[in-house]
Amino acid sequence: MRLIRSKNRFFTNVLQVIRGTAIAQAIMLAVTPFLTRLFSPEAFGELVTYQAILAFGLVGCAFRYEYAVLLPEEDEVAHDLVLIGLLVAALVALTMLAAIGISIGSLGNVSSVLQSVLLFVPFALLLGGWVQILNFLALREKNFRVTANAKIIRSVSLSLVSLIGGYLRPTGATLMLADVLSRLMSLALLWAQLSQKVIDHLRKSDVSRLLATARRYRAFPKISLPSSMINTAAINLTPLMMAANFGLVTAGLYALVDRVFGAPSALIGTAVGQVYMAELAEKKRDSPHKVEELFVKVTLSQAKIAIVPIVVVVMIAPDVFSIVFGELWRESGVYARYLALLYFLGFVFTPIGATLTVLEHQDWQLLWDTSRLAVILLTWALIHLCELSPEVGLLLYSLTVSAFIVIYLALCMGSFRRLRQGT
Protein backbone atom coordinates (compact mmCIF):
# COMPACT_ATOMS: atom_id res chain seq x y z
CA MET A 1 0.00 0.00 0.00
CA ARG A 2 2.84 2.37 0.92
CA LEU A 3 4.55 1.58 -2.41
CA ILE A 4 1.36 2.36 -4.34
CA ARG A 5 0.99 5.70 -2.56
CA SER A 6 4.64 6.49 -3.33
CA LYS A 7 4.18 5.74 -7.03
CA ASN A 8 1.00 7.81 -7.14
CA ARG A 9 2.82 10.75 -5.57
CA PHE A 10 5.65 10.39 -8.07
CA PHE A 11 3.37 10.43 -11.11
CA THR A 12 1.25 13.22 -9.62
CA ASN A 13 4.39 15.33 -9.23
CA VAL A 14 5.54 14.52 -12.76
CA LEU A 15 2.13 15.48 -14.14
CA GLN A 16 2.28 18.71 -12.16
CA VAL A 17 5.57 19.62 -13.82
CA ILE A 18 4.28 18.57 -17.24
CA ARG A 19 1.14 20.65 -16.71
CA GLY A 20 3.16 23.82 -16.32
CA THR A 21 5.41 23.06 -19.28
CA ALA A 22 2.52 21.98 -21.52
CA ILE A 23 0.37 25.03 -20.80
CA ALA A 24 3.32 27.39 -21.17
CA GLN A 25 4.37 25.93 -24.51
CA ALA A 26 0.80 25.72 -25.78
CA ILE A 27 0.37 29.44 -25.11
CA MET A 28 3.62 30.25 -26.92
CA LEU A 29 2.71 28.13 -29.94
CA ALA A 30 -0.78 29.66 -30.05
CA VAL A 31 0.52 33.24 -30.25
CA THR A 32 3.35 32.47 -32.68
CA PRO A 33 1.21 32.87 -35.86
CA PHE A 34 0.26 36.37 -34.63
CA LEU A 35 3.84 37.26 -33.76
CA THR A 36 5.12 36.19 -37.17
CA ARG A 37 2.67 38.65 -38.75
CA LEU A 38 3.76 41.48 -36.44
CA PHE A 39 7.54 40.91 -36.37
CA SER A 40 9.93 40.43 -39.27
CA PRO A 41 12.37 37.52 -39.63
CA GLU A 42 15.15 40.00 -38.81
CA ALA A 43 13.52 40.76 -35.43
CA PHE A 44 13.35 37.04 -34.69
CA GLY A 45 17.00 36.81 -35.75
CA GLU A 46 17.92 39.39 -33.13
CA LEU A 47 15.88 37.49 -30.54
CA VAL A 48 17.49 34.13 -31.27
CA THR A 49 20.97 35.70 -31.09
CA TYR A 50 20.10 37.12 -27.67
CA GLN A 51 18.65 33.78 -26.54
CA ALA A 52 21.75 31.85 -27.62
CA ILE A 53 24.08 34.17 -25.67
CA LEU A 54 21.75 34.14 -22.66
CA ALA A 55 21.43 30.34 -22.64
CA PHE A 56 25.20 30.01 -22.41
CA GLY A 57 25.32 32.53 -19.57
CA LEU A 58 22.48 30.93 -17.60
CA VAL A 59 24.33 27.62 -17.44
CA GLY A 60 27.17 29.13 -15.46
CA CYS A 61 25.72 32.21 -13.75
CA ALA A 62 25.38 30.41 -10.39
CA PHE A 63 28.41 28.13 -10.95
CA ARG A 64 25.98 25.14 -10.91
CA TYR A 65 25.45 25.51 -7.15
CA GLU A 66 21.72 25.42 -7.87
CA TYR A 67 22.00 21.66 -8.56
CA ALA A 68 23.71 21.16 -5.22
CA VAL A 69 20.61 22.54 -3.44
CA LEU A 70 18.93 19.15 -3.91
CA LEU A 71 21.67 17.15 -2.18
CA PRO A 72 22.16 18.10 1.52
CA GLU A 73 20.24 16.28 4.21
CA GLU A 74 20.20 19.43 6.35
CA ASP A 75 17.91 22.25 5.21
CA GLU A 76 20.35 24.82 6.61
CA VAL A 77 23.08 23.68 4.20
CA ALA A 78 20.62 23.76 1.31
CA HIS A 79 19.65 27.33 2.23
CA ASP A 80 23.36 28.21 2.37
CA LEU A 81 23.66 26.98 -1.21
CA VAL A 82 20.64 29.06 -2.24
CA LEU A 83 22.29 32.19 -0.81
CA ILE A 84 25.58 31.32 -2.50
CA GLY A 85 23.82 30.84 -5.83
CA LEU A 86 21.89 34.12 -5.56
CA LEU A 87 25.06 36.01 -4.66
CA VAL A 88 27.18 34.45 -7.41
CA ALA A 89 24.48 35.10 -10.03
CA ALA A 90 24.27 38.77 -8.98
CA LEU A 91 28.05 39.18 -9.14
CA VAL A 92 28.25 37.51 -12.57
CA ALA A 93 25.44 39.71 -13.95
CA LEU A 94 26.98 42.91 -12.57
CA THR A 95 30.42 41.97 -13.93
CA MET A 96 28.93 41.27 -17.35
CA LEU A 97 27.00 44.56 -17.31
CA ALA A 98 30.18 46.50 -16.46
CA ALA A 99 32.19 44.68 -19.13
CA ILE A 100 29.53 45.33 -21.77
CA GLY A 101 29.27 49.00 -20.79
CA ILE A 102 33.03 49.43 -21.10
CA SER A 103 33.13 47.57 -24.42
CA ILE A 104 30.32 49.57 -25.99
CA GLY A 105 31.81 52.81 -24.69
CA SER A 106 35.25 52.08 -26.12
CA LEU A 107 34.08 50.55 -29.41
CA GLY A 108 32.07 53.16 -31.24
CA ASN A 109 31.41 50.94 -34.24
CA VAL A 110 29.31 48.34 -32.38
CA SER A 111 26.04 47.95 -34.28
CA SER A 112 22.79 49.07 -32.67
CA VAL A 113 21.45 45.51 -32.92
CA LEU A 114 24.44 44.08 -31.05
CA GLN A 115 24.18 46.85 -28.47
CA SER A 116 20.56 45.93 -27.79
CA VAL A 117 21.40 42.23 -27.48
CA LEU A 118 24.33 42.84 -25.15
CA LEU A 119 22.49 45.34 -22.92
CA PHE A 120 19.50 43.08 -22.33
CA VAL A 121 21.58 39.96 -21.52
CA PRO A 122 22.88 40.99 -18.01
CA PHE A 123 19.38 41.83 -16.76
CA ALA A 124 17.93 38.59 -18.13
CA LEU A 125 20.92 36.73 -16.70
CA LEU A 126 20.30 38.06 -13.18
CA LEU A 127 16.55 37.38 -13.28
CA GLY A 128 16.90 34.01 -15.02
CA GLY A 129 19.69 32.91 -12.68
CA TRP A 130 17.65 33.73 -9.60
CA VAL A 131 14.63 31.94 -11.08
CA GLN A 132 16.75 28.81 -11.60
CA ILE A 133 18.02 28.85 -8.02
CA LEU A 134 14.59 29.35 -6.46
CA ASN A 135 13.21 26.67 -8.78
CA PHE A 136 15.65 24.16 -7.32
CA LEU A 137 14.67 25.20 -3.81
CA ALA A 138 11.04 24.55 -4.74
CA LEU A 139 11.98 21.16 -6.22
CA ARG A 140 13.83 20.26 -3.01
CA GLU A 141 10.66 20.99 -1.06
CA LYS A 142 8.59 19.11 -3.64
CA ASN A 143 6.62 22.28 -4.26
CA PHE A 144 5.96 21.35 -7.88
CA ARG A 145 2.88 23.53 -8.11
CA VAL A 146 4.86 26.74 -7.71
CA THR A 147 7.41 25.71 -10.37
CA ALA A 148 4.57 24.90 -12.78
CA ASN A 149 2.81 28.20 -12.07
CA ALA A 150 6.08 30.10 -12.57
CA LYS A 151 6.38 28.64 -16.08
CA ILE A 152 2.78 29.52 -16.88
CA ILE A 153 2.99 33.12 -15.66
CA ARG A 154 6.20 33.60 -17.61
CA SER A 155 4.58 32.30 -20.80
CA VAL A 156 1.46 34.43 -20.34
CA SER A 157 3.41 37.63 -19.63
CA LEU A 158 5.86 36.94 -22.47
CA SER A 159 3.01 36.45 -24.92
CA LEU A 160 1.06 39.53 -23.80
CA VAL A 161 4.05 41.90 -23.81
CA SER A 162 5.21 40.55 -27.18
CA LEU A 163 1.77 41.03 -28.74
CA ILE A 164 1.30 44.53 -27.33
CA GLY A 165 4.86 45.47 -28.22
CA GLY A 166 4.36 44.09 -31.72
CA TYR A 167 1.56 46.57 -32.37
CA LEU A 168 3.50 49.49 -30.87
CA ARG A 169 7.11 48.80 -31.95
CA PRO A 170 7.77 45.52 -33.80
CA THR A 171 11.55 45.22 -33.31
CA GLY A 172 13.97 42.68 -31.90
CA ALA A 173 14.50 44.92 -28.87
CA THR A 174 10.79 44.63 -28.07
CA LEU A 175 10.98 40.83 -28.11
CA MET A 176 14.03 40.94 -25.84
CA LEU A 177 12.31 43.34 -23.44
CA ALA A 178 9.31 40.99 -23.33
CA ASP A 179 11.63 38.14 -22.37
CA VAL A 180 13.23 40.16 -19.55
CA LEU A 181 9.85 41.26 -18.16
CA SER A 182 8.50 37.70 -18.31
CA ARG A 183 11.48 36.50 -16.27
CA LEU A 184 10.74 39.25 -13.76
CA MET A 185 7.15 38.03 -13.42
CA SER A 186 8.30 34.43 -12.93
CA LEU A 187 10.81 35.55 -10.29
CA ALA A 188 8.16 37.61 -8.50
CA LEU A 189 5.91 34.56 -8.13
CA LEU A 190 8.73 32.33 -6.88
CA TRP A 191 9.99 35.04 -4.52
CA ALA A 192 6.51 35.54 -3.06
CA GLN A 193 6.32 31.81 -2.26
CA LEU A 194 9.88 31.15 -1.11
CA SER A 195 11.52 34.42 -0.03
CA GLN A 196 10.67 34.21 3.67
CA LYS A 197 12.84 31.14 4.15
CA VAL A 198 15.69 32.77 2.25
CA ILE A 199 15.44 36.02 4.23
CA ASP A 200 15.17 34.20 7.58
CA HIS A 201 18.25 32.16 6.78
CA LEU A 202 20.16 35.24 5.59
CA ARG A 203 19.68 36.87 9.01
CA LYS A 204 21.37 34.01 10.86
CA SER A 205 23.99 33.15 8.27
CA ASP A 206 27.63 34.23 8.29
CA VAL A 207 30.37 34.53 5.69
CA SER A 208 32.63 31.80 7.12
CA ARG A 209 29.87 29.20 6.99
CA LEU A 210 28.90 30.18 3.44
CA LEU A 211 32.53 29.85 2.35
CA ALA A 212 32.75 26.44 4.03
CA THR A 213 29.60 25.29 2.22
CA ALA A 214 30.93 26.61 -1.10
CA ARG A 215 34.17 24.65 -0.59
CA ARG A 216 32.27 21.52 0.40
CA TYR A 217 30.36 21.54 -2.92
CA ARG A 218 33.22 22.90 -5.06
CA ALA A 219 32.90 19.94 -7.45
CA PHE A 220 29.91 21.65 -9.06
CA PRO A 221 31.77 24.73 -10.35
CA LYS A 222 34.96 22.70 -10.84
CA ILE A 223 33.63 19.69 -12.79
CA SER A 224 29.95 20.08 -13.62
CA LEU A 225 30.24 23.65 -14.89
CA PRO A 226 32.79 23.05 -17.70
CA SER A 227 30.93 19.97 -18.98
CA SER A 228 27.59 21.79 -18.94
CA MET A 229 28.99 24.83 -20.73
CA ILE A 230 30.48 22.64 -23.46
CA ASN A 231 27.11 20.93 -23.93
CA THR A 232 25.22 24.24 -23.98
CA ALA A 233 27.69 25.78 -26.41
CA ALA A 234 27.14 22.89 -28.84
CA ILE A 235 23.35 23.29 -28.62
CA ASN A 236 23.19 27.08 -28.89
CA LEU A 237 25.96 27.62 -31.42
CA THR A 238 23.67 27.19 -34.44
CA PRO A 239 21.65 30.45 -34.27
CA LEU A 240 24.83 32.46 -33.72
CA MET A 241 26.53 30.79 -36.69
CA MET A 242 23.42 31.29 -38.81
CA ALA A 243 23.45 35.00 -38.01
CA ALA A 244 27.21 35.32 -38.58
CA ASN A 245 27.22 33.44 -41.89
CA PHE A 246 23.87 34.31 -43.44
CA GLY A 247 22.52 37.35 -41.56
CA LEU A 248 19.75 38.02 -39.06
CA VAL A 249 16.89 37.36 -41.50
CA THR A 250 18.07 33.81 -42.15
CA ALA A 251 18.70 33.30 -38.42
CA GLY A 252 15.13 34.44 -37.76
CA LEU A 253 13.73 31.98 -40.30
CA TYR A 254 15.69 29.22 -38.59
CA ALA A 255 14.47 30.41 -35.16
CA LEU A 256 10.84 29.80 -36.13
CA VAL A 257 11.61 26.22 -37.19
CA ASP A 258 13.34 25.55 -33.88
CA ARG A 259 10.49 27.18 -31.97
CA VAL A 260 7.86 25.00 -33.65
CA PHE A 261 9.69 21.67 -33.48
CA GLY A 262 11.68 22.23 -30.31
CA ALA A 263 8.58 22.74 -28.12
CA PRO A 264 6.92 19.30 -28.52
CA SER A 265 10.30 17.58 -28.35
CA ALA A 266 11.11 19.33 -25.07
CA LEU A 267 7.65 18.65 -23.62
CA ILE A 268 7.40 14.94 -24.44
CA GLY A 269 11.11 14.32 -24.05
CA THR A 270 11.22 15.85 -20.57
CA ALA A 271 8.16 13.91 -19.43
CA VAL A 272 9.41 10.57 -20.75
CA GLY A 273 12.95 11.35 -19.63
CA GLN A 274 11.99 11.92 -15.99
CA VAL A 275 10.28 8.54 -15.77
CA TYR A 276 13.02 6.85 -17.79
CA MET A 277 15.84 8.15 -15.58
CA ALA A 278 14.08 7.00 -12.41
CA GLU A 279 13.46 3.54 -13.91
CA LEU A 280 17.02 3.32 -15.27
CA ALA A 281 18.59 4.11 -11.90
CA GLU A 282 16.35 1.56 -10.18
CA LYS A 283 17.09 -1.20 -12.71
CA LYS A 284 20.82 -0.46 -12.55
CA ARG A 285 20.67 -1.17 -8.82
CA ASP A 286 18.23 -4.10 -8.78
CA SER A 287 18.05 -5.66 -12.28
CA PRO A 288 21.10 -4.68 -14.39
CA HIS A 289 20.18 -7.23 -17.07
CA LYS A 290 16.99 -5.25 -17.79
CA VAL A 291 18.68 -1.88 -18.35
CA GLU A 292 19.25 -2.42 -22.08
CA GLU A 293 15.67 -3.61 -22.53
CA LEU A 294 14.34 -0.37 -21.00
CA PHE A 295 16.66 1.73 -23.18
CA VAL A 296 15.57 -0.02 -26.38
CA LYS A 297 11.90 0.21 -25.41
CA VAL A 298 12.03 3.97 -24.82
CA THR A 299 14.14 4.63 -27.93
CA LEU A 300 11.82 2.66 -30.23
CA SER A 301 8.72 4.24 -28.68
CA GLN A 302 10.08 7.74 -29.33
CA ALA A 303 10.99 6.78 -32.90
CA LYS A 304 7.47 5.46 -33.57
CA ILE A 305 5.92 8.69 -32.27
CA ALA A 306 8.17 10.92 -34.38
CA ILE A 307 8.35 9.12 -37.71
CA VAL A 308 4.96 10.12 -39.14
CA PRO A 309 5.20 13.87 -38.26
CA ILE A 310 8.71 14.00 -39.72
CA VAL A 311 7.55 12.43 -43.00
CA VAL A 312 4.73 14.99 -43.15
CA VAL A 313 7.26 17.80 -42.53
CA VAL A 314 9.39 16.64 -45.44
CA MET A 315 6.35 16.53 -47.74
CA ILE A 316 4.42 19.73 -46.97
CA ALA A 317 6.36 21.90 -44.50
CA PRO A 318 6.79 24.99 -46.78
CA ASP A 319 3.06 25.16 -47.53
CA VAL A 320 2.10 24.68 -43.86
CA PHE A 321 4.49 27.39 -42.67
CA SER A 322 3.20 29.74 -45.36
CA ILE A 323 -0.45 29.23 -44.38
CA VAL A 324 -0.01 29.25 -40.59
CA PHE A 325 2.70 31.90 -40.18
CA GLY A 326 2.41 33.94 -43.37
CA GLU A 327 4.02 33.82 -46.81
CA LEU A 328 7.08 35.63 -45.47
CA TRP A 329 7.95 32.49 -43.50
CA ARG A 330 7.69 29.91 -46.31
CA GLU A 331 11.48 29.57 -46.35
CA SER A 332 11.31 28.35 -42.72
CA GLY A 333 9.38 25.34 -44.01
CA VAL A 334 12.16 24.71 -46.53
CA TYR A 335 14.71 24.78 -43.72
CA ALA A 336 12.55 22.33 -41.76
CA ARG A 337 12.99 19.79 -44.56
CA TYR A 338 16.78 19.97 -44.33
CA LEU A 339 16.63 19.62 -40.54
CA ALA A 340 14.05 16.81 -40.50
CA LEU A 341 16.54 14.00 -39.76
CA LEU A 342 18.07 15.96 -36.88
CA TYR A 343 14.68 16.73 -35.33
CA PHE A 344 13.69 13.07 -35.64
CA LEU A 345 16.85 11.81 -33.93
CA GLY A 346 16.72 14.69 -31.43
CA PHE A 347 13.22 13.61 -30.41
CA VAL A 348 14.53 10.07 -29.86
CA PHE A 349 17.62 11.35 -28.02
CA THR A 350 16.04 13.85 -25.58
CA PRO A 351 14.70 11.36 -22.98
CA ILE A 352 17.79 9.12 -22.99
CA GLY A 353 20.42 11.88 -23.13
CA ALA A 354 21.66 11.31 -19.56
CA THR A 355 22.02 7.53 -19.84
CA LEU A 356 25.82 7.53 -19.71
CA THR A 357 25.77 9.78 -16.64
CA VAL A 358 23.32 7.52 -14.77
CA LEU A 359 25.45 4.49 -15.69
CA GLU A 360 28.48 6.34 -14.25
CA HIS A 361 30.35 6.81 -17.51
CA GLN A 362 30.84 10.56 -17.03
CA ASP A 363 34.20 10.32 -18.79
CA TRP A 364 32.48 9.00 -21.92
CA GLN A 365 29.86 11.74 -21.63
CA LEU A 366 32.49 14.48 -21.36
CA LEU A 367 34.46 13.07 -24.30
CA TRP A 368 31.28 12.93 -26.40
CA ASP A 369 30.27 16.50 -25.46
CA THR A 370 33.74 17.85 -26.23
CA SER A 371 34.08 15.98 -29.52
CA ARG A 372 30.62 17.09 -30.64
CA LEU A 373 31.40 20.75 -29.99
CA ALA A 374 34.75 20.51 -31.80
CA VAL A 375 33.21 18.87 -34.89
CA ILE A 376 30.31 21.34 -34.96
CA LEU A 377 32.81 24.22 -34.93
CA LEU A 378 34.72 22.59 -37.80
CA THR A 379 31.47 22.12 -39.69
CA TRP A 380 30.58 25.80 -39.43
CA ALA A 381 34.13 26.76 -40.42
CA LEU A 382 33.72 24.61 -43.54
CA ILE A 383 30.34 26.20 -44.29
CA HIS A 384 31.95 29.65 -44.04
CA LEU A 385 35.07 28.85 -46.06
CA CYS A 386 33.13 27.14 -48.87
CA GLU A 387 30.46 29.88 -48.84
CA LEU A 388 27.69 27.31 -48.78
CA SER A 389 24.05 28.33 -49.02
CA PRO A 390 21.85 28.30 -45.89
CA GLU A 391 20.07 25.15 -47.12
CA VAL A 392 23.27 23.19 -47.77
CA GLY A 393 24.80 24.52 -44.55
CA LEU A 394 21.82 23.37 -42.49
CA LEU A 395 21.87 19.97 -44.19
CA LEU A 396 25.56 19.54 -43.40
CA TYR A 397 24.98 20.65 -39.80
CA SER A 398 21.99 18.28 -39.50
CA LEU A 399 24.00 15.30 -40.75
CA THR A 400 26.90 16.15 -38.41
CA VAL A 401 24.82 16.33 -35.22
CA SER A 402 22.73 13.33 -36.29
CA ALA A 403 25.92 11.29 -36.61
CA PHE A 404 26.86 12.20 -33.03
CA ILE A 405 23.44 11.09 -31.77
CA VAL A 406 24.02 7.72 -33.44
CA ILE A 407 27.48 7.57 -31.81
CA TYR A 408 25.84 8.28 -28.43
CA LEU A 409 23.42 5.40 -28.95
CA ALA A 410 26.40 3.15 -29.75
CA LEU A 411 28.19 4.29 -26.58
CA CYS A 412 25.09 3.41 -24.56
CA MET A 413 25.05 -0.07 -26.05
CA GLY A 414 28.74 -0.42 -25.11
CA SER A 415 27.99 0.63 -21.54
CA PHE A 416 25.25 -2.02 -21.36
CA ARG A 417 27.76 -4.70 -22.40
CA ARG A 418 30.11 -3.57 -19.63
CA LEU A 419 27.25 -3.64 -17.15
CA ARG A 420 26.36 -7.22 -18.14
CA GLN A 421 29.97 -8.33 -17.87
CA GLY A 422 30.19 -6.84 -14.38
CA THR A 423 27.18 -8.80 -13.07
N, C-alpha and C positions, 0 to 999 in steps of 0.2 A: 504493500500500500504506500509506504514511504517513497519507494522507487518510482511509483506511478505519479505521485504528487511532484516529485523532483523533475521528472520528464515533462510534466504539464507546465511547470514553472519555466523550464528551459524554453520550450516552444512558445509559450506566451511572451516571454521576453524577446525572443527572436522576432516574433510577429510584430511586437511593439516597435522594434527598430525598423523593420521592413515597412511598417505603416508610415513612419515619418519619411523614409527615403522615397517610397512609392508616391505619396501625396506630393512631396516636394518636386520630384521629377515630372510627375503628371502635369503640375501647374506650369513648369518651365516649358514642357513640350507644347502645351496648349497655347501659350502666348507667343511661341516662336514664329508661327506664320504671320502674326501681326507685327512682330519686331522686324522681320525680314522685309516688310513693306514700308517700314518707317526708317530703318537704318540701311546704309549702303554696305556692300561687301568690304569696303575700305574701313568702315567703322568697326565691323566685326574683326577685321584684321588687326586693328589696334587693340581691341579687347583680348584677342587670343594671345597676342604678344605679352600684354600685361599679365594674363593668367599664367602663362608659361614661366615668366620670371617669378611671379608670386608663389607658384607651386614649389619651385626650387627653394625659395626662402622659407616657406612654411615648414618644410621638412626639418630644417635645422635651427629654427628661431628659438626653440626652448632646449636645444642640445639633446633632444629625445628623452629628457627627464619626465615628460608627460607619460611615457609608457611605463616608467618605473613606479608611478603612482599606484598601479594595480598590484604591486608585489608585496609591500610590507604587511606583516601581521598587525603591527600597531598603527592605529589611526594617526597618532601624533607624527610618526615618521612619514606617512603618506601626505599629511598636511604640510610637513616641511618641504616635501618634493613639489607640492603645488606652489608654495611660495617661491621656491627656487626657480621653477619654470616661469612663473609670472615675471619675476625680476629679470631673468635672462632674456626673455622675449622683449621686455621693455628696453633693455640695454641694446639689444641687437637692432631693434627698430630705430632707436634714437641715433645709433652709430650710422646706420644706413642713411637716415635722413640728412645727417650732417655731411656724410660723404657725397651724397647726391647734390646737396646745396653747393658744396665747394666745387664739384665737377661742373655743374651747370654754370656757376659764376665765372669759372676760369676758362670754360670752352664756349665761346660765343656762337659757334657754328652748330650747336646741338639743335636738331630739328624740333619744331613745336610738338610734333607727335611723340617723339622720344621723351621730351620734357614732361609731357602729361603722364606718360607711362611711368616714368621714374618717380615723379612726385606723388602719385597715388599709392605706389607699392609700399612705402614704409608704414603708412596709416593702415592699410589692409593687413600688413604683416603683424602689426601690434594687435589689432582686433582679432584677426584670424588665429594668431598664436594663443591669445588668452582664451578664445573659444575652444581650441583644441585641449588646453590644459583643464579647463572646467568640465569639458566633456568627459575626460578620463576620470575626474573625480566623481562625476555622476555615474559612470559605468562601475566604478569601484563600489559605490553604494547601491548598485542595481536600480538606480533611478532612471530606467529606460524611457519613461514617459517624457521626462524633461528633455532628454537628448532628441527624441522624436519631434517634440514640439518646437525645439530650437531650429531644426531643419525646415519645418513647415513655415515658421514665421520668417525665416531668411528667404525662402522661396517666394512667399507672398509679397514681402517688401521689395525684393529684387524685381519681381515682375511689375508691380505697380509703379515703382520709380522709373523703371526702364520705359514703360508705356507712356507715362506722363512726360518724361524727358524726351521721348521720341517725337512727341507732338510739338514740344517747345524748342528743342535744340538737338536734332538727330546726329550726334557726333560720337566718336569713340570715347571722348572724355566723359560724356553723359553715361555711357554704359559702365565705365570704370567707377564713376561716382555712385551709381546704383549698387554696384558690388560692395563698395566700402560701407554705404549706409545699411545694406542688408546684413553685413557682418556685425555692425553696431547693434542692430535690432536683436540678432541672435545672442550676442554677448549680454545685452540688457536682460533678456529672459533668463539666461543661465545665472547671471549675477544675482538677480532677484531671488532665485531659488537656493543658491549655494553660498552667497557672499558672507552670511553671518558666521559660518564655520571658519571661513578663511580669515575674516577680521578678528574673531575671537582667538584664533591660533596665533595671528600676527602679534597680538598684545602680549602673549606670554612666551614668544619665541626670542631667541638671541642669535647673534651672528656666528658664534663659535659652534653652536649646534647645527645651524644650517650648513656651515662649511664641512662639518663632520659627515652630515648626511650626503652632501654633494660628493665627497670623497668615497663614501661607502658605495655609491651607485655610479662611480666614474666610468664603468664599462659602457654605459649608454652613450655618452658623448665620444668616448674613445673608440668603440668598436661599431656600435649600431649606427651612429651618425654617418660615418663615411660610406658604409654599405648602402644606407637608405638614400643618400644624396646621389650616389652613382646610379641607383635604380631610377630615381626621380628624374635625373638628367636625361637618361635614355628615353623615358616616356615623354617628357615635355620638350625635347629638342626639336621635334618635327615642326611645330608652328613657327618657332624662331627661324629655322632653316628655310621654311617656305617664304617667310617675309623677307629674309636676307637675299634669297636667290630669285624670287619671282615677284616680290612686292606685296604690299598690304592687301590689295584686292584679292589676289590669289590665296593669301593666307586666310582671308575672311571666308572665301568659298570653301576652303578646307575645314574651317572652324565649324561651319554648319553641318558638314558631314559627320564630324566627330561628335557634335552635340546630339544629333539625331540617333546615331548608332551607339555612342558611348553610354547613353542613359540606360537603355534596357540591359545592356551587358553588365553595367555596374550594379543595377538593381538585382537581377536574377543571380549574377555571379556572387555578389556579397551574401545573399540569402543562402544559396547552396553552399558557399564556401564556409560559412559559420558552422553549419551542421556537419559538413565534411571534415573540417579540422578537428572538431570535437570527437567524431567517430574515429578518425585516423589515429589520434592520440590514444584513445581507449584501446583500439585493436593492436596498436604497437605494444602496449603494455600486456594485454591479456591474450590476444590471438594474432601473433605476428604473421602467421600463414594466410590470414584473411586481408591483410593490408593491400596487396596487389589487386585482389578481387574488388575491393571498395574503389580503388583508384580507377580501374577499368570501367566499372559501372557508372561512376560519375562522369568520366570523360565521354563515354559513348552516349549517355543521356543528354549531355550538353550538345554534342554533335548532332543528335537527332532533332533537337529543338531548333538549332540554328540553320540547318541545311536548306530548308524550304525558303525562309525569308532571304537568305543570301542568293539563292537562285533567282528569286523574284527581283532582287536588287540589280543583278546583272542584266536582267531582261528589260526592265522598265524604269529604272531609277531616274534618268533624266526627265522623263515625262512627269513622273510623280513629283519630283522636286519643283518642276516648273508650275504645276497646278497648285500645289499646297503652299509653296513659299514665294511664288512669283517668277515670271520669265527670267528675271535678272539672275536667278539662282539655278538655272538649268545646268550650268557647268558643274555645280556641286554634285549633281546626279552622275555626271560623267566621271568625276573623281571617285565617287562611291564605287563605281564598277572596278576601277583599278585597285581599290583598297579592299575589295570584297573578300579575298582569301585571308587577309590579315584580320578583318573583323570576325570572320568565321572562326579562325584559330584562336583569336583573342577571347571570344566568347567561351570556347572550350577551356582555355588556359586560366581564366580569372579565378574560378573556385579552387583550382588545385595548385595555384602559384606559390604556396608556402609549404609544399610537400617536403622538399629537401630540408627545410628548416625544422619541421616537426620531426623528421627522421634523423635529425642531428648531423646533417651534412652541410653545415654552414660554410665550410671551406669550398664545397662545390658550388653553393649558391653565390658566394662572393666572386668566384672565378667566372661563373656564368654571367653575372651582372656586369663585371668589368669588361669581359670579352664582348658582350653585346654592345655596350657603350662605345668601345673602340671601333668595332666594325660599322656601327651606325655613323660615327664621325667620318670614317673612311668613305662610306657610301655617299654622304652629302658632299664630301670633297670631290669625289668623282663626278657627281651631278653638276657641281659648279664648274669644274675644269672642262668637262665635255659640253657644257652649255646645253644640257638636256632640257626638253620641254617639261612643264609641270606634270603632264600625264605620264611621260616615261619616267620622270623622277619619282613620282609616287609609286609607280609599279615596281621600280627597283627597290625602293624603301620597303614596300609591302613584302616583296620576296625575301629581303634580307631579314626582317624581323620574324617573318613566318618560319624561316629556316631555324632561327634560334628557339622558337617555341617547340619545334620538332626535336631539337637537340635537348631541350629541357625534359620533354617527355621521355627521351631515351635515357637521360640521367636518372630519372625517377625509376625506370625499369631496372637500371643497374643497382640502384639503392635497394630495391626489393630483393634482388638476388643476394646481395650482401646480408640483408636481414634474414633471409631463409637459411643461408649458410651459418649464421650465428646462432640459430635456434636448434 
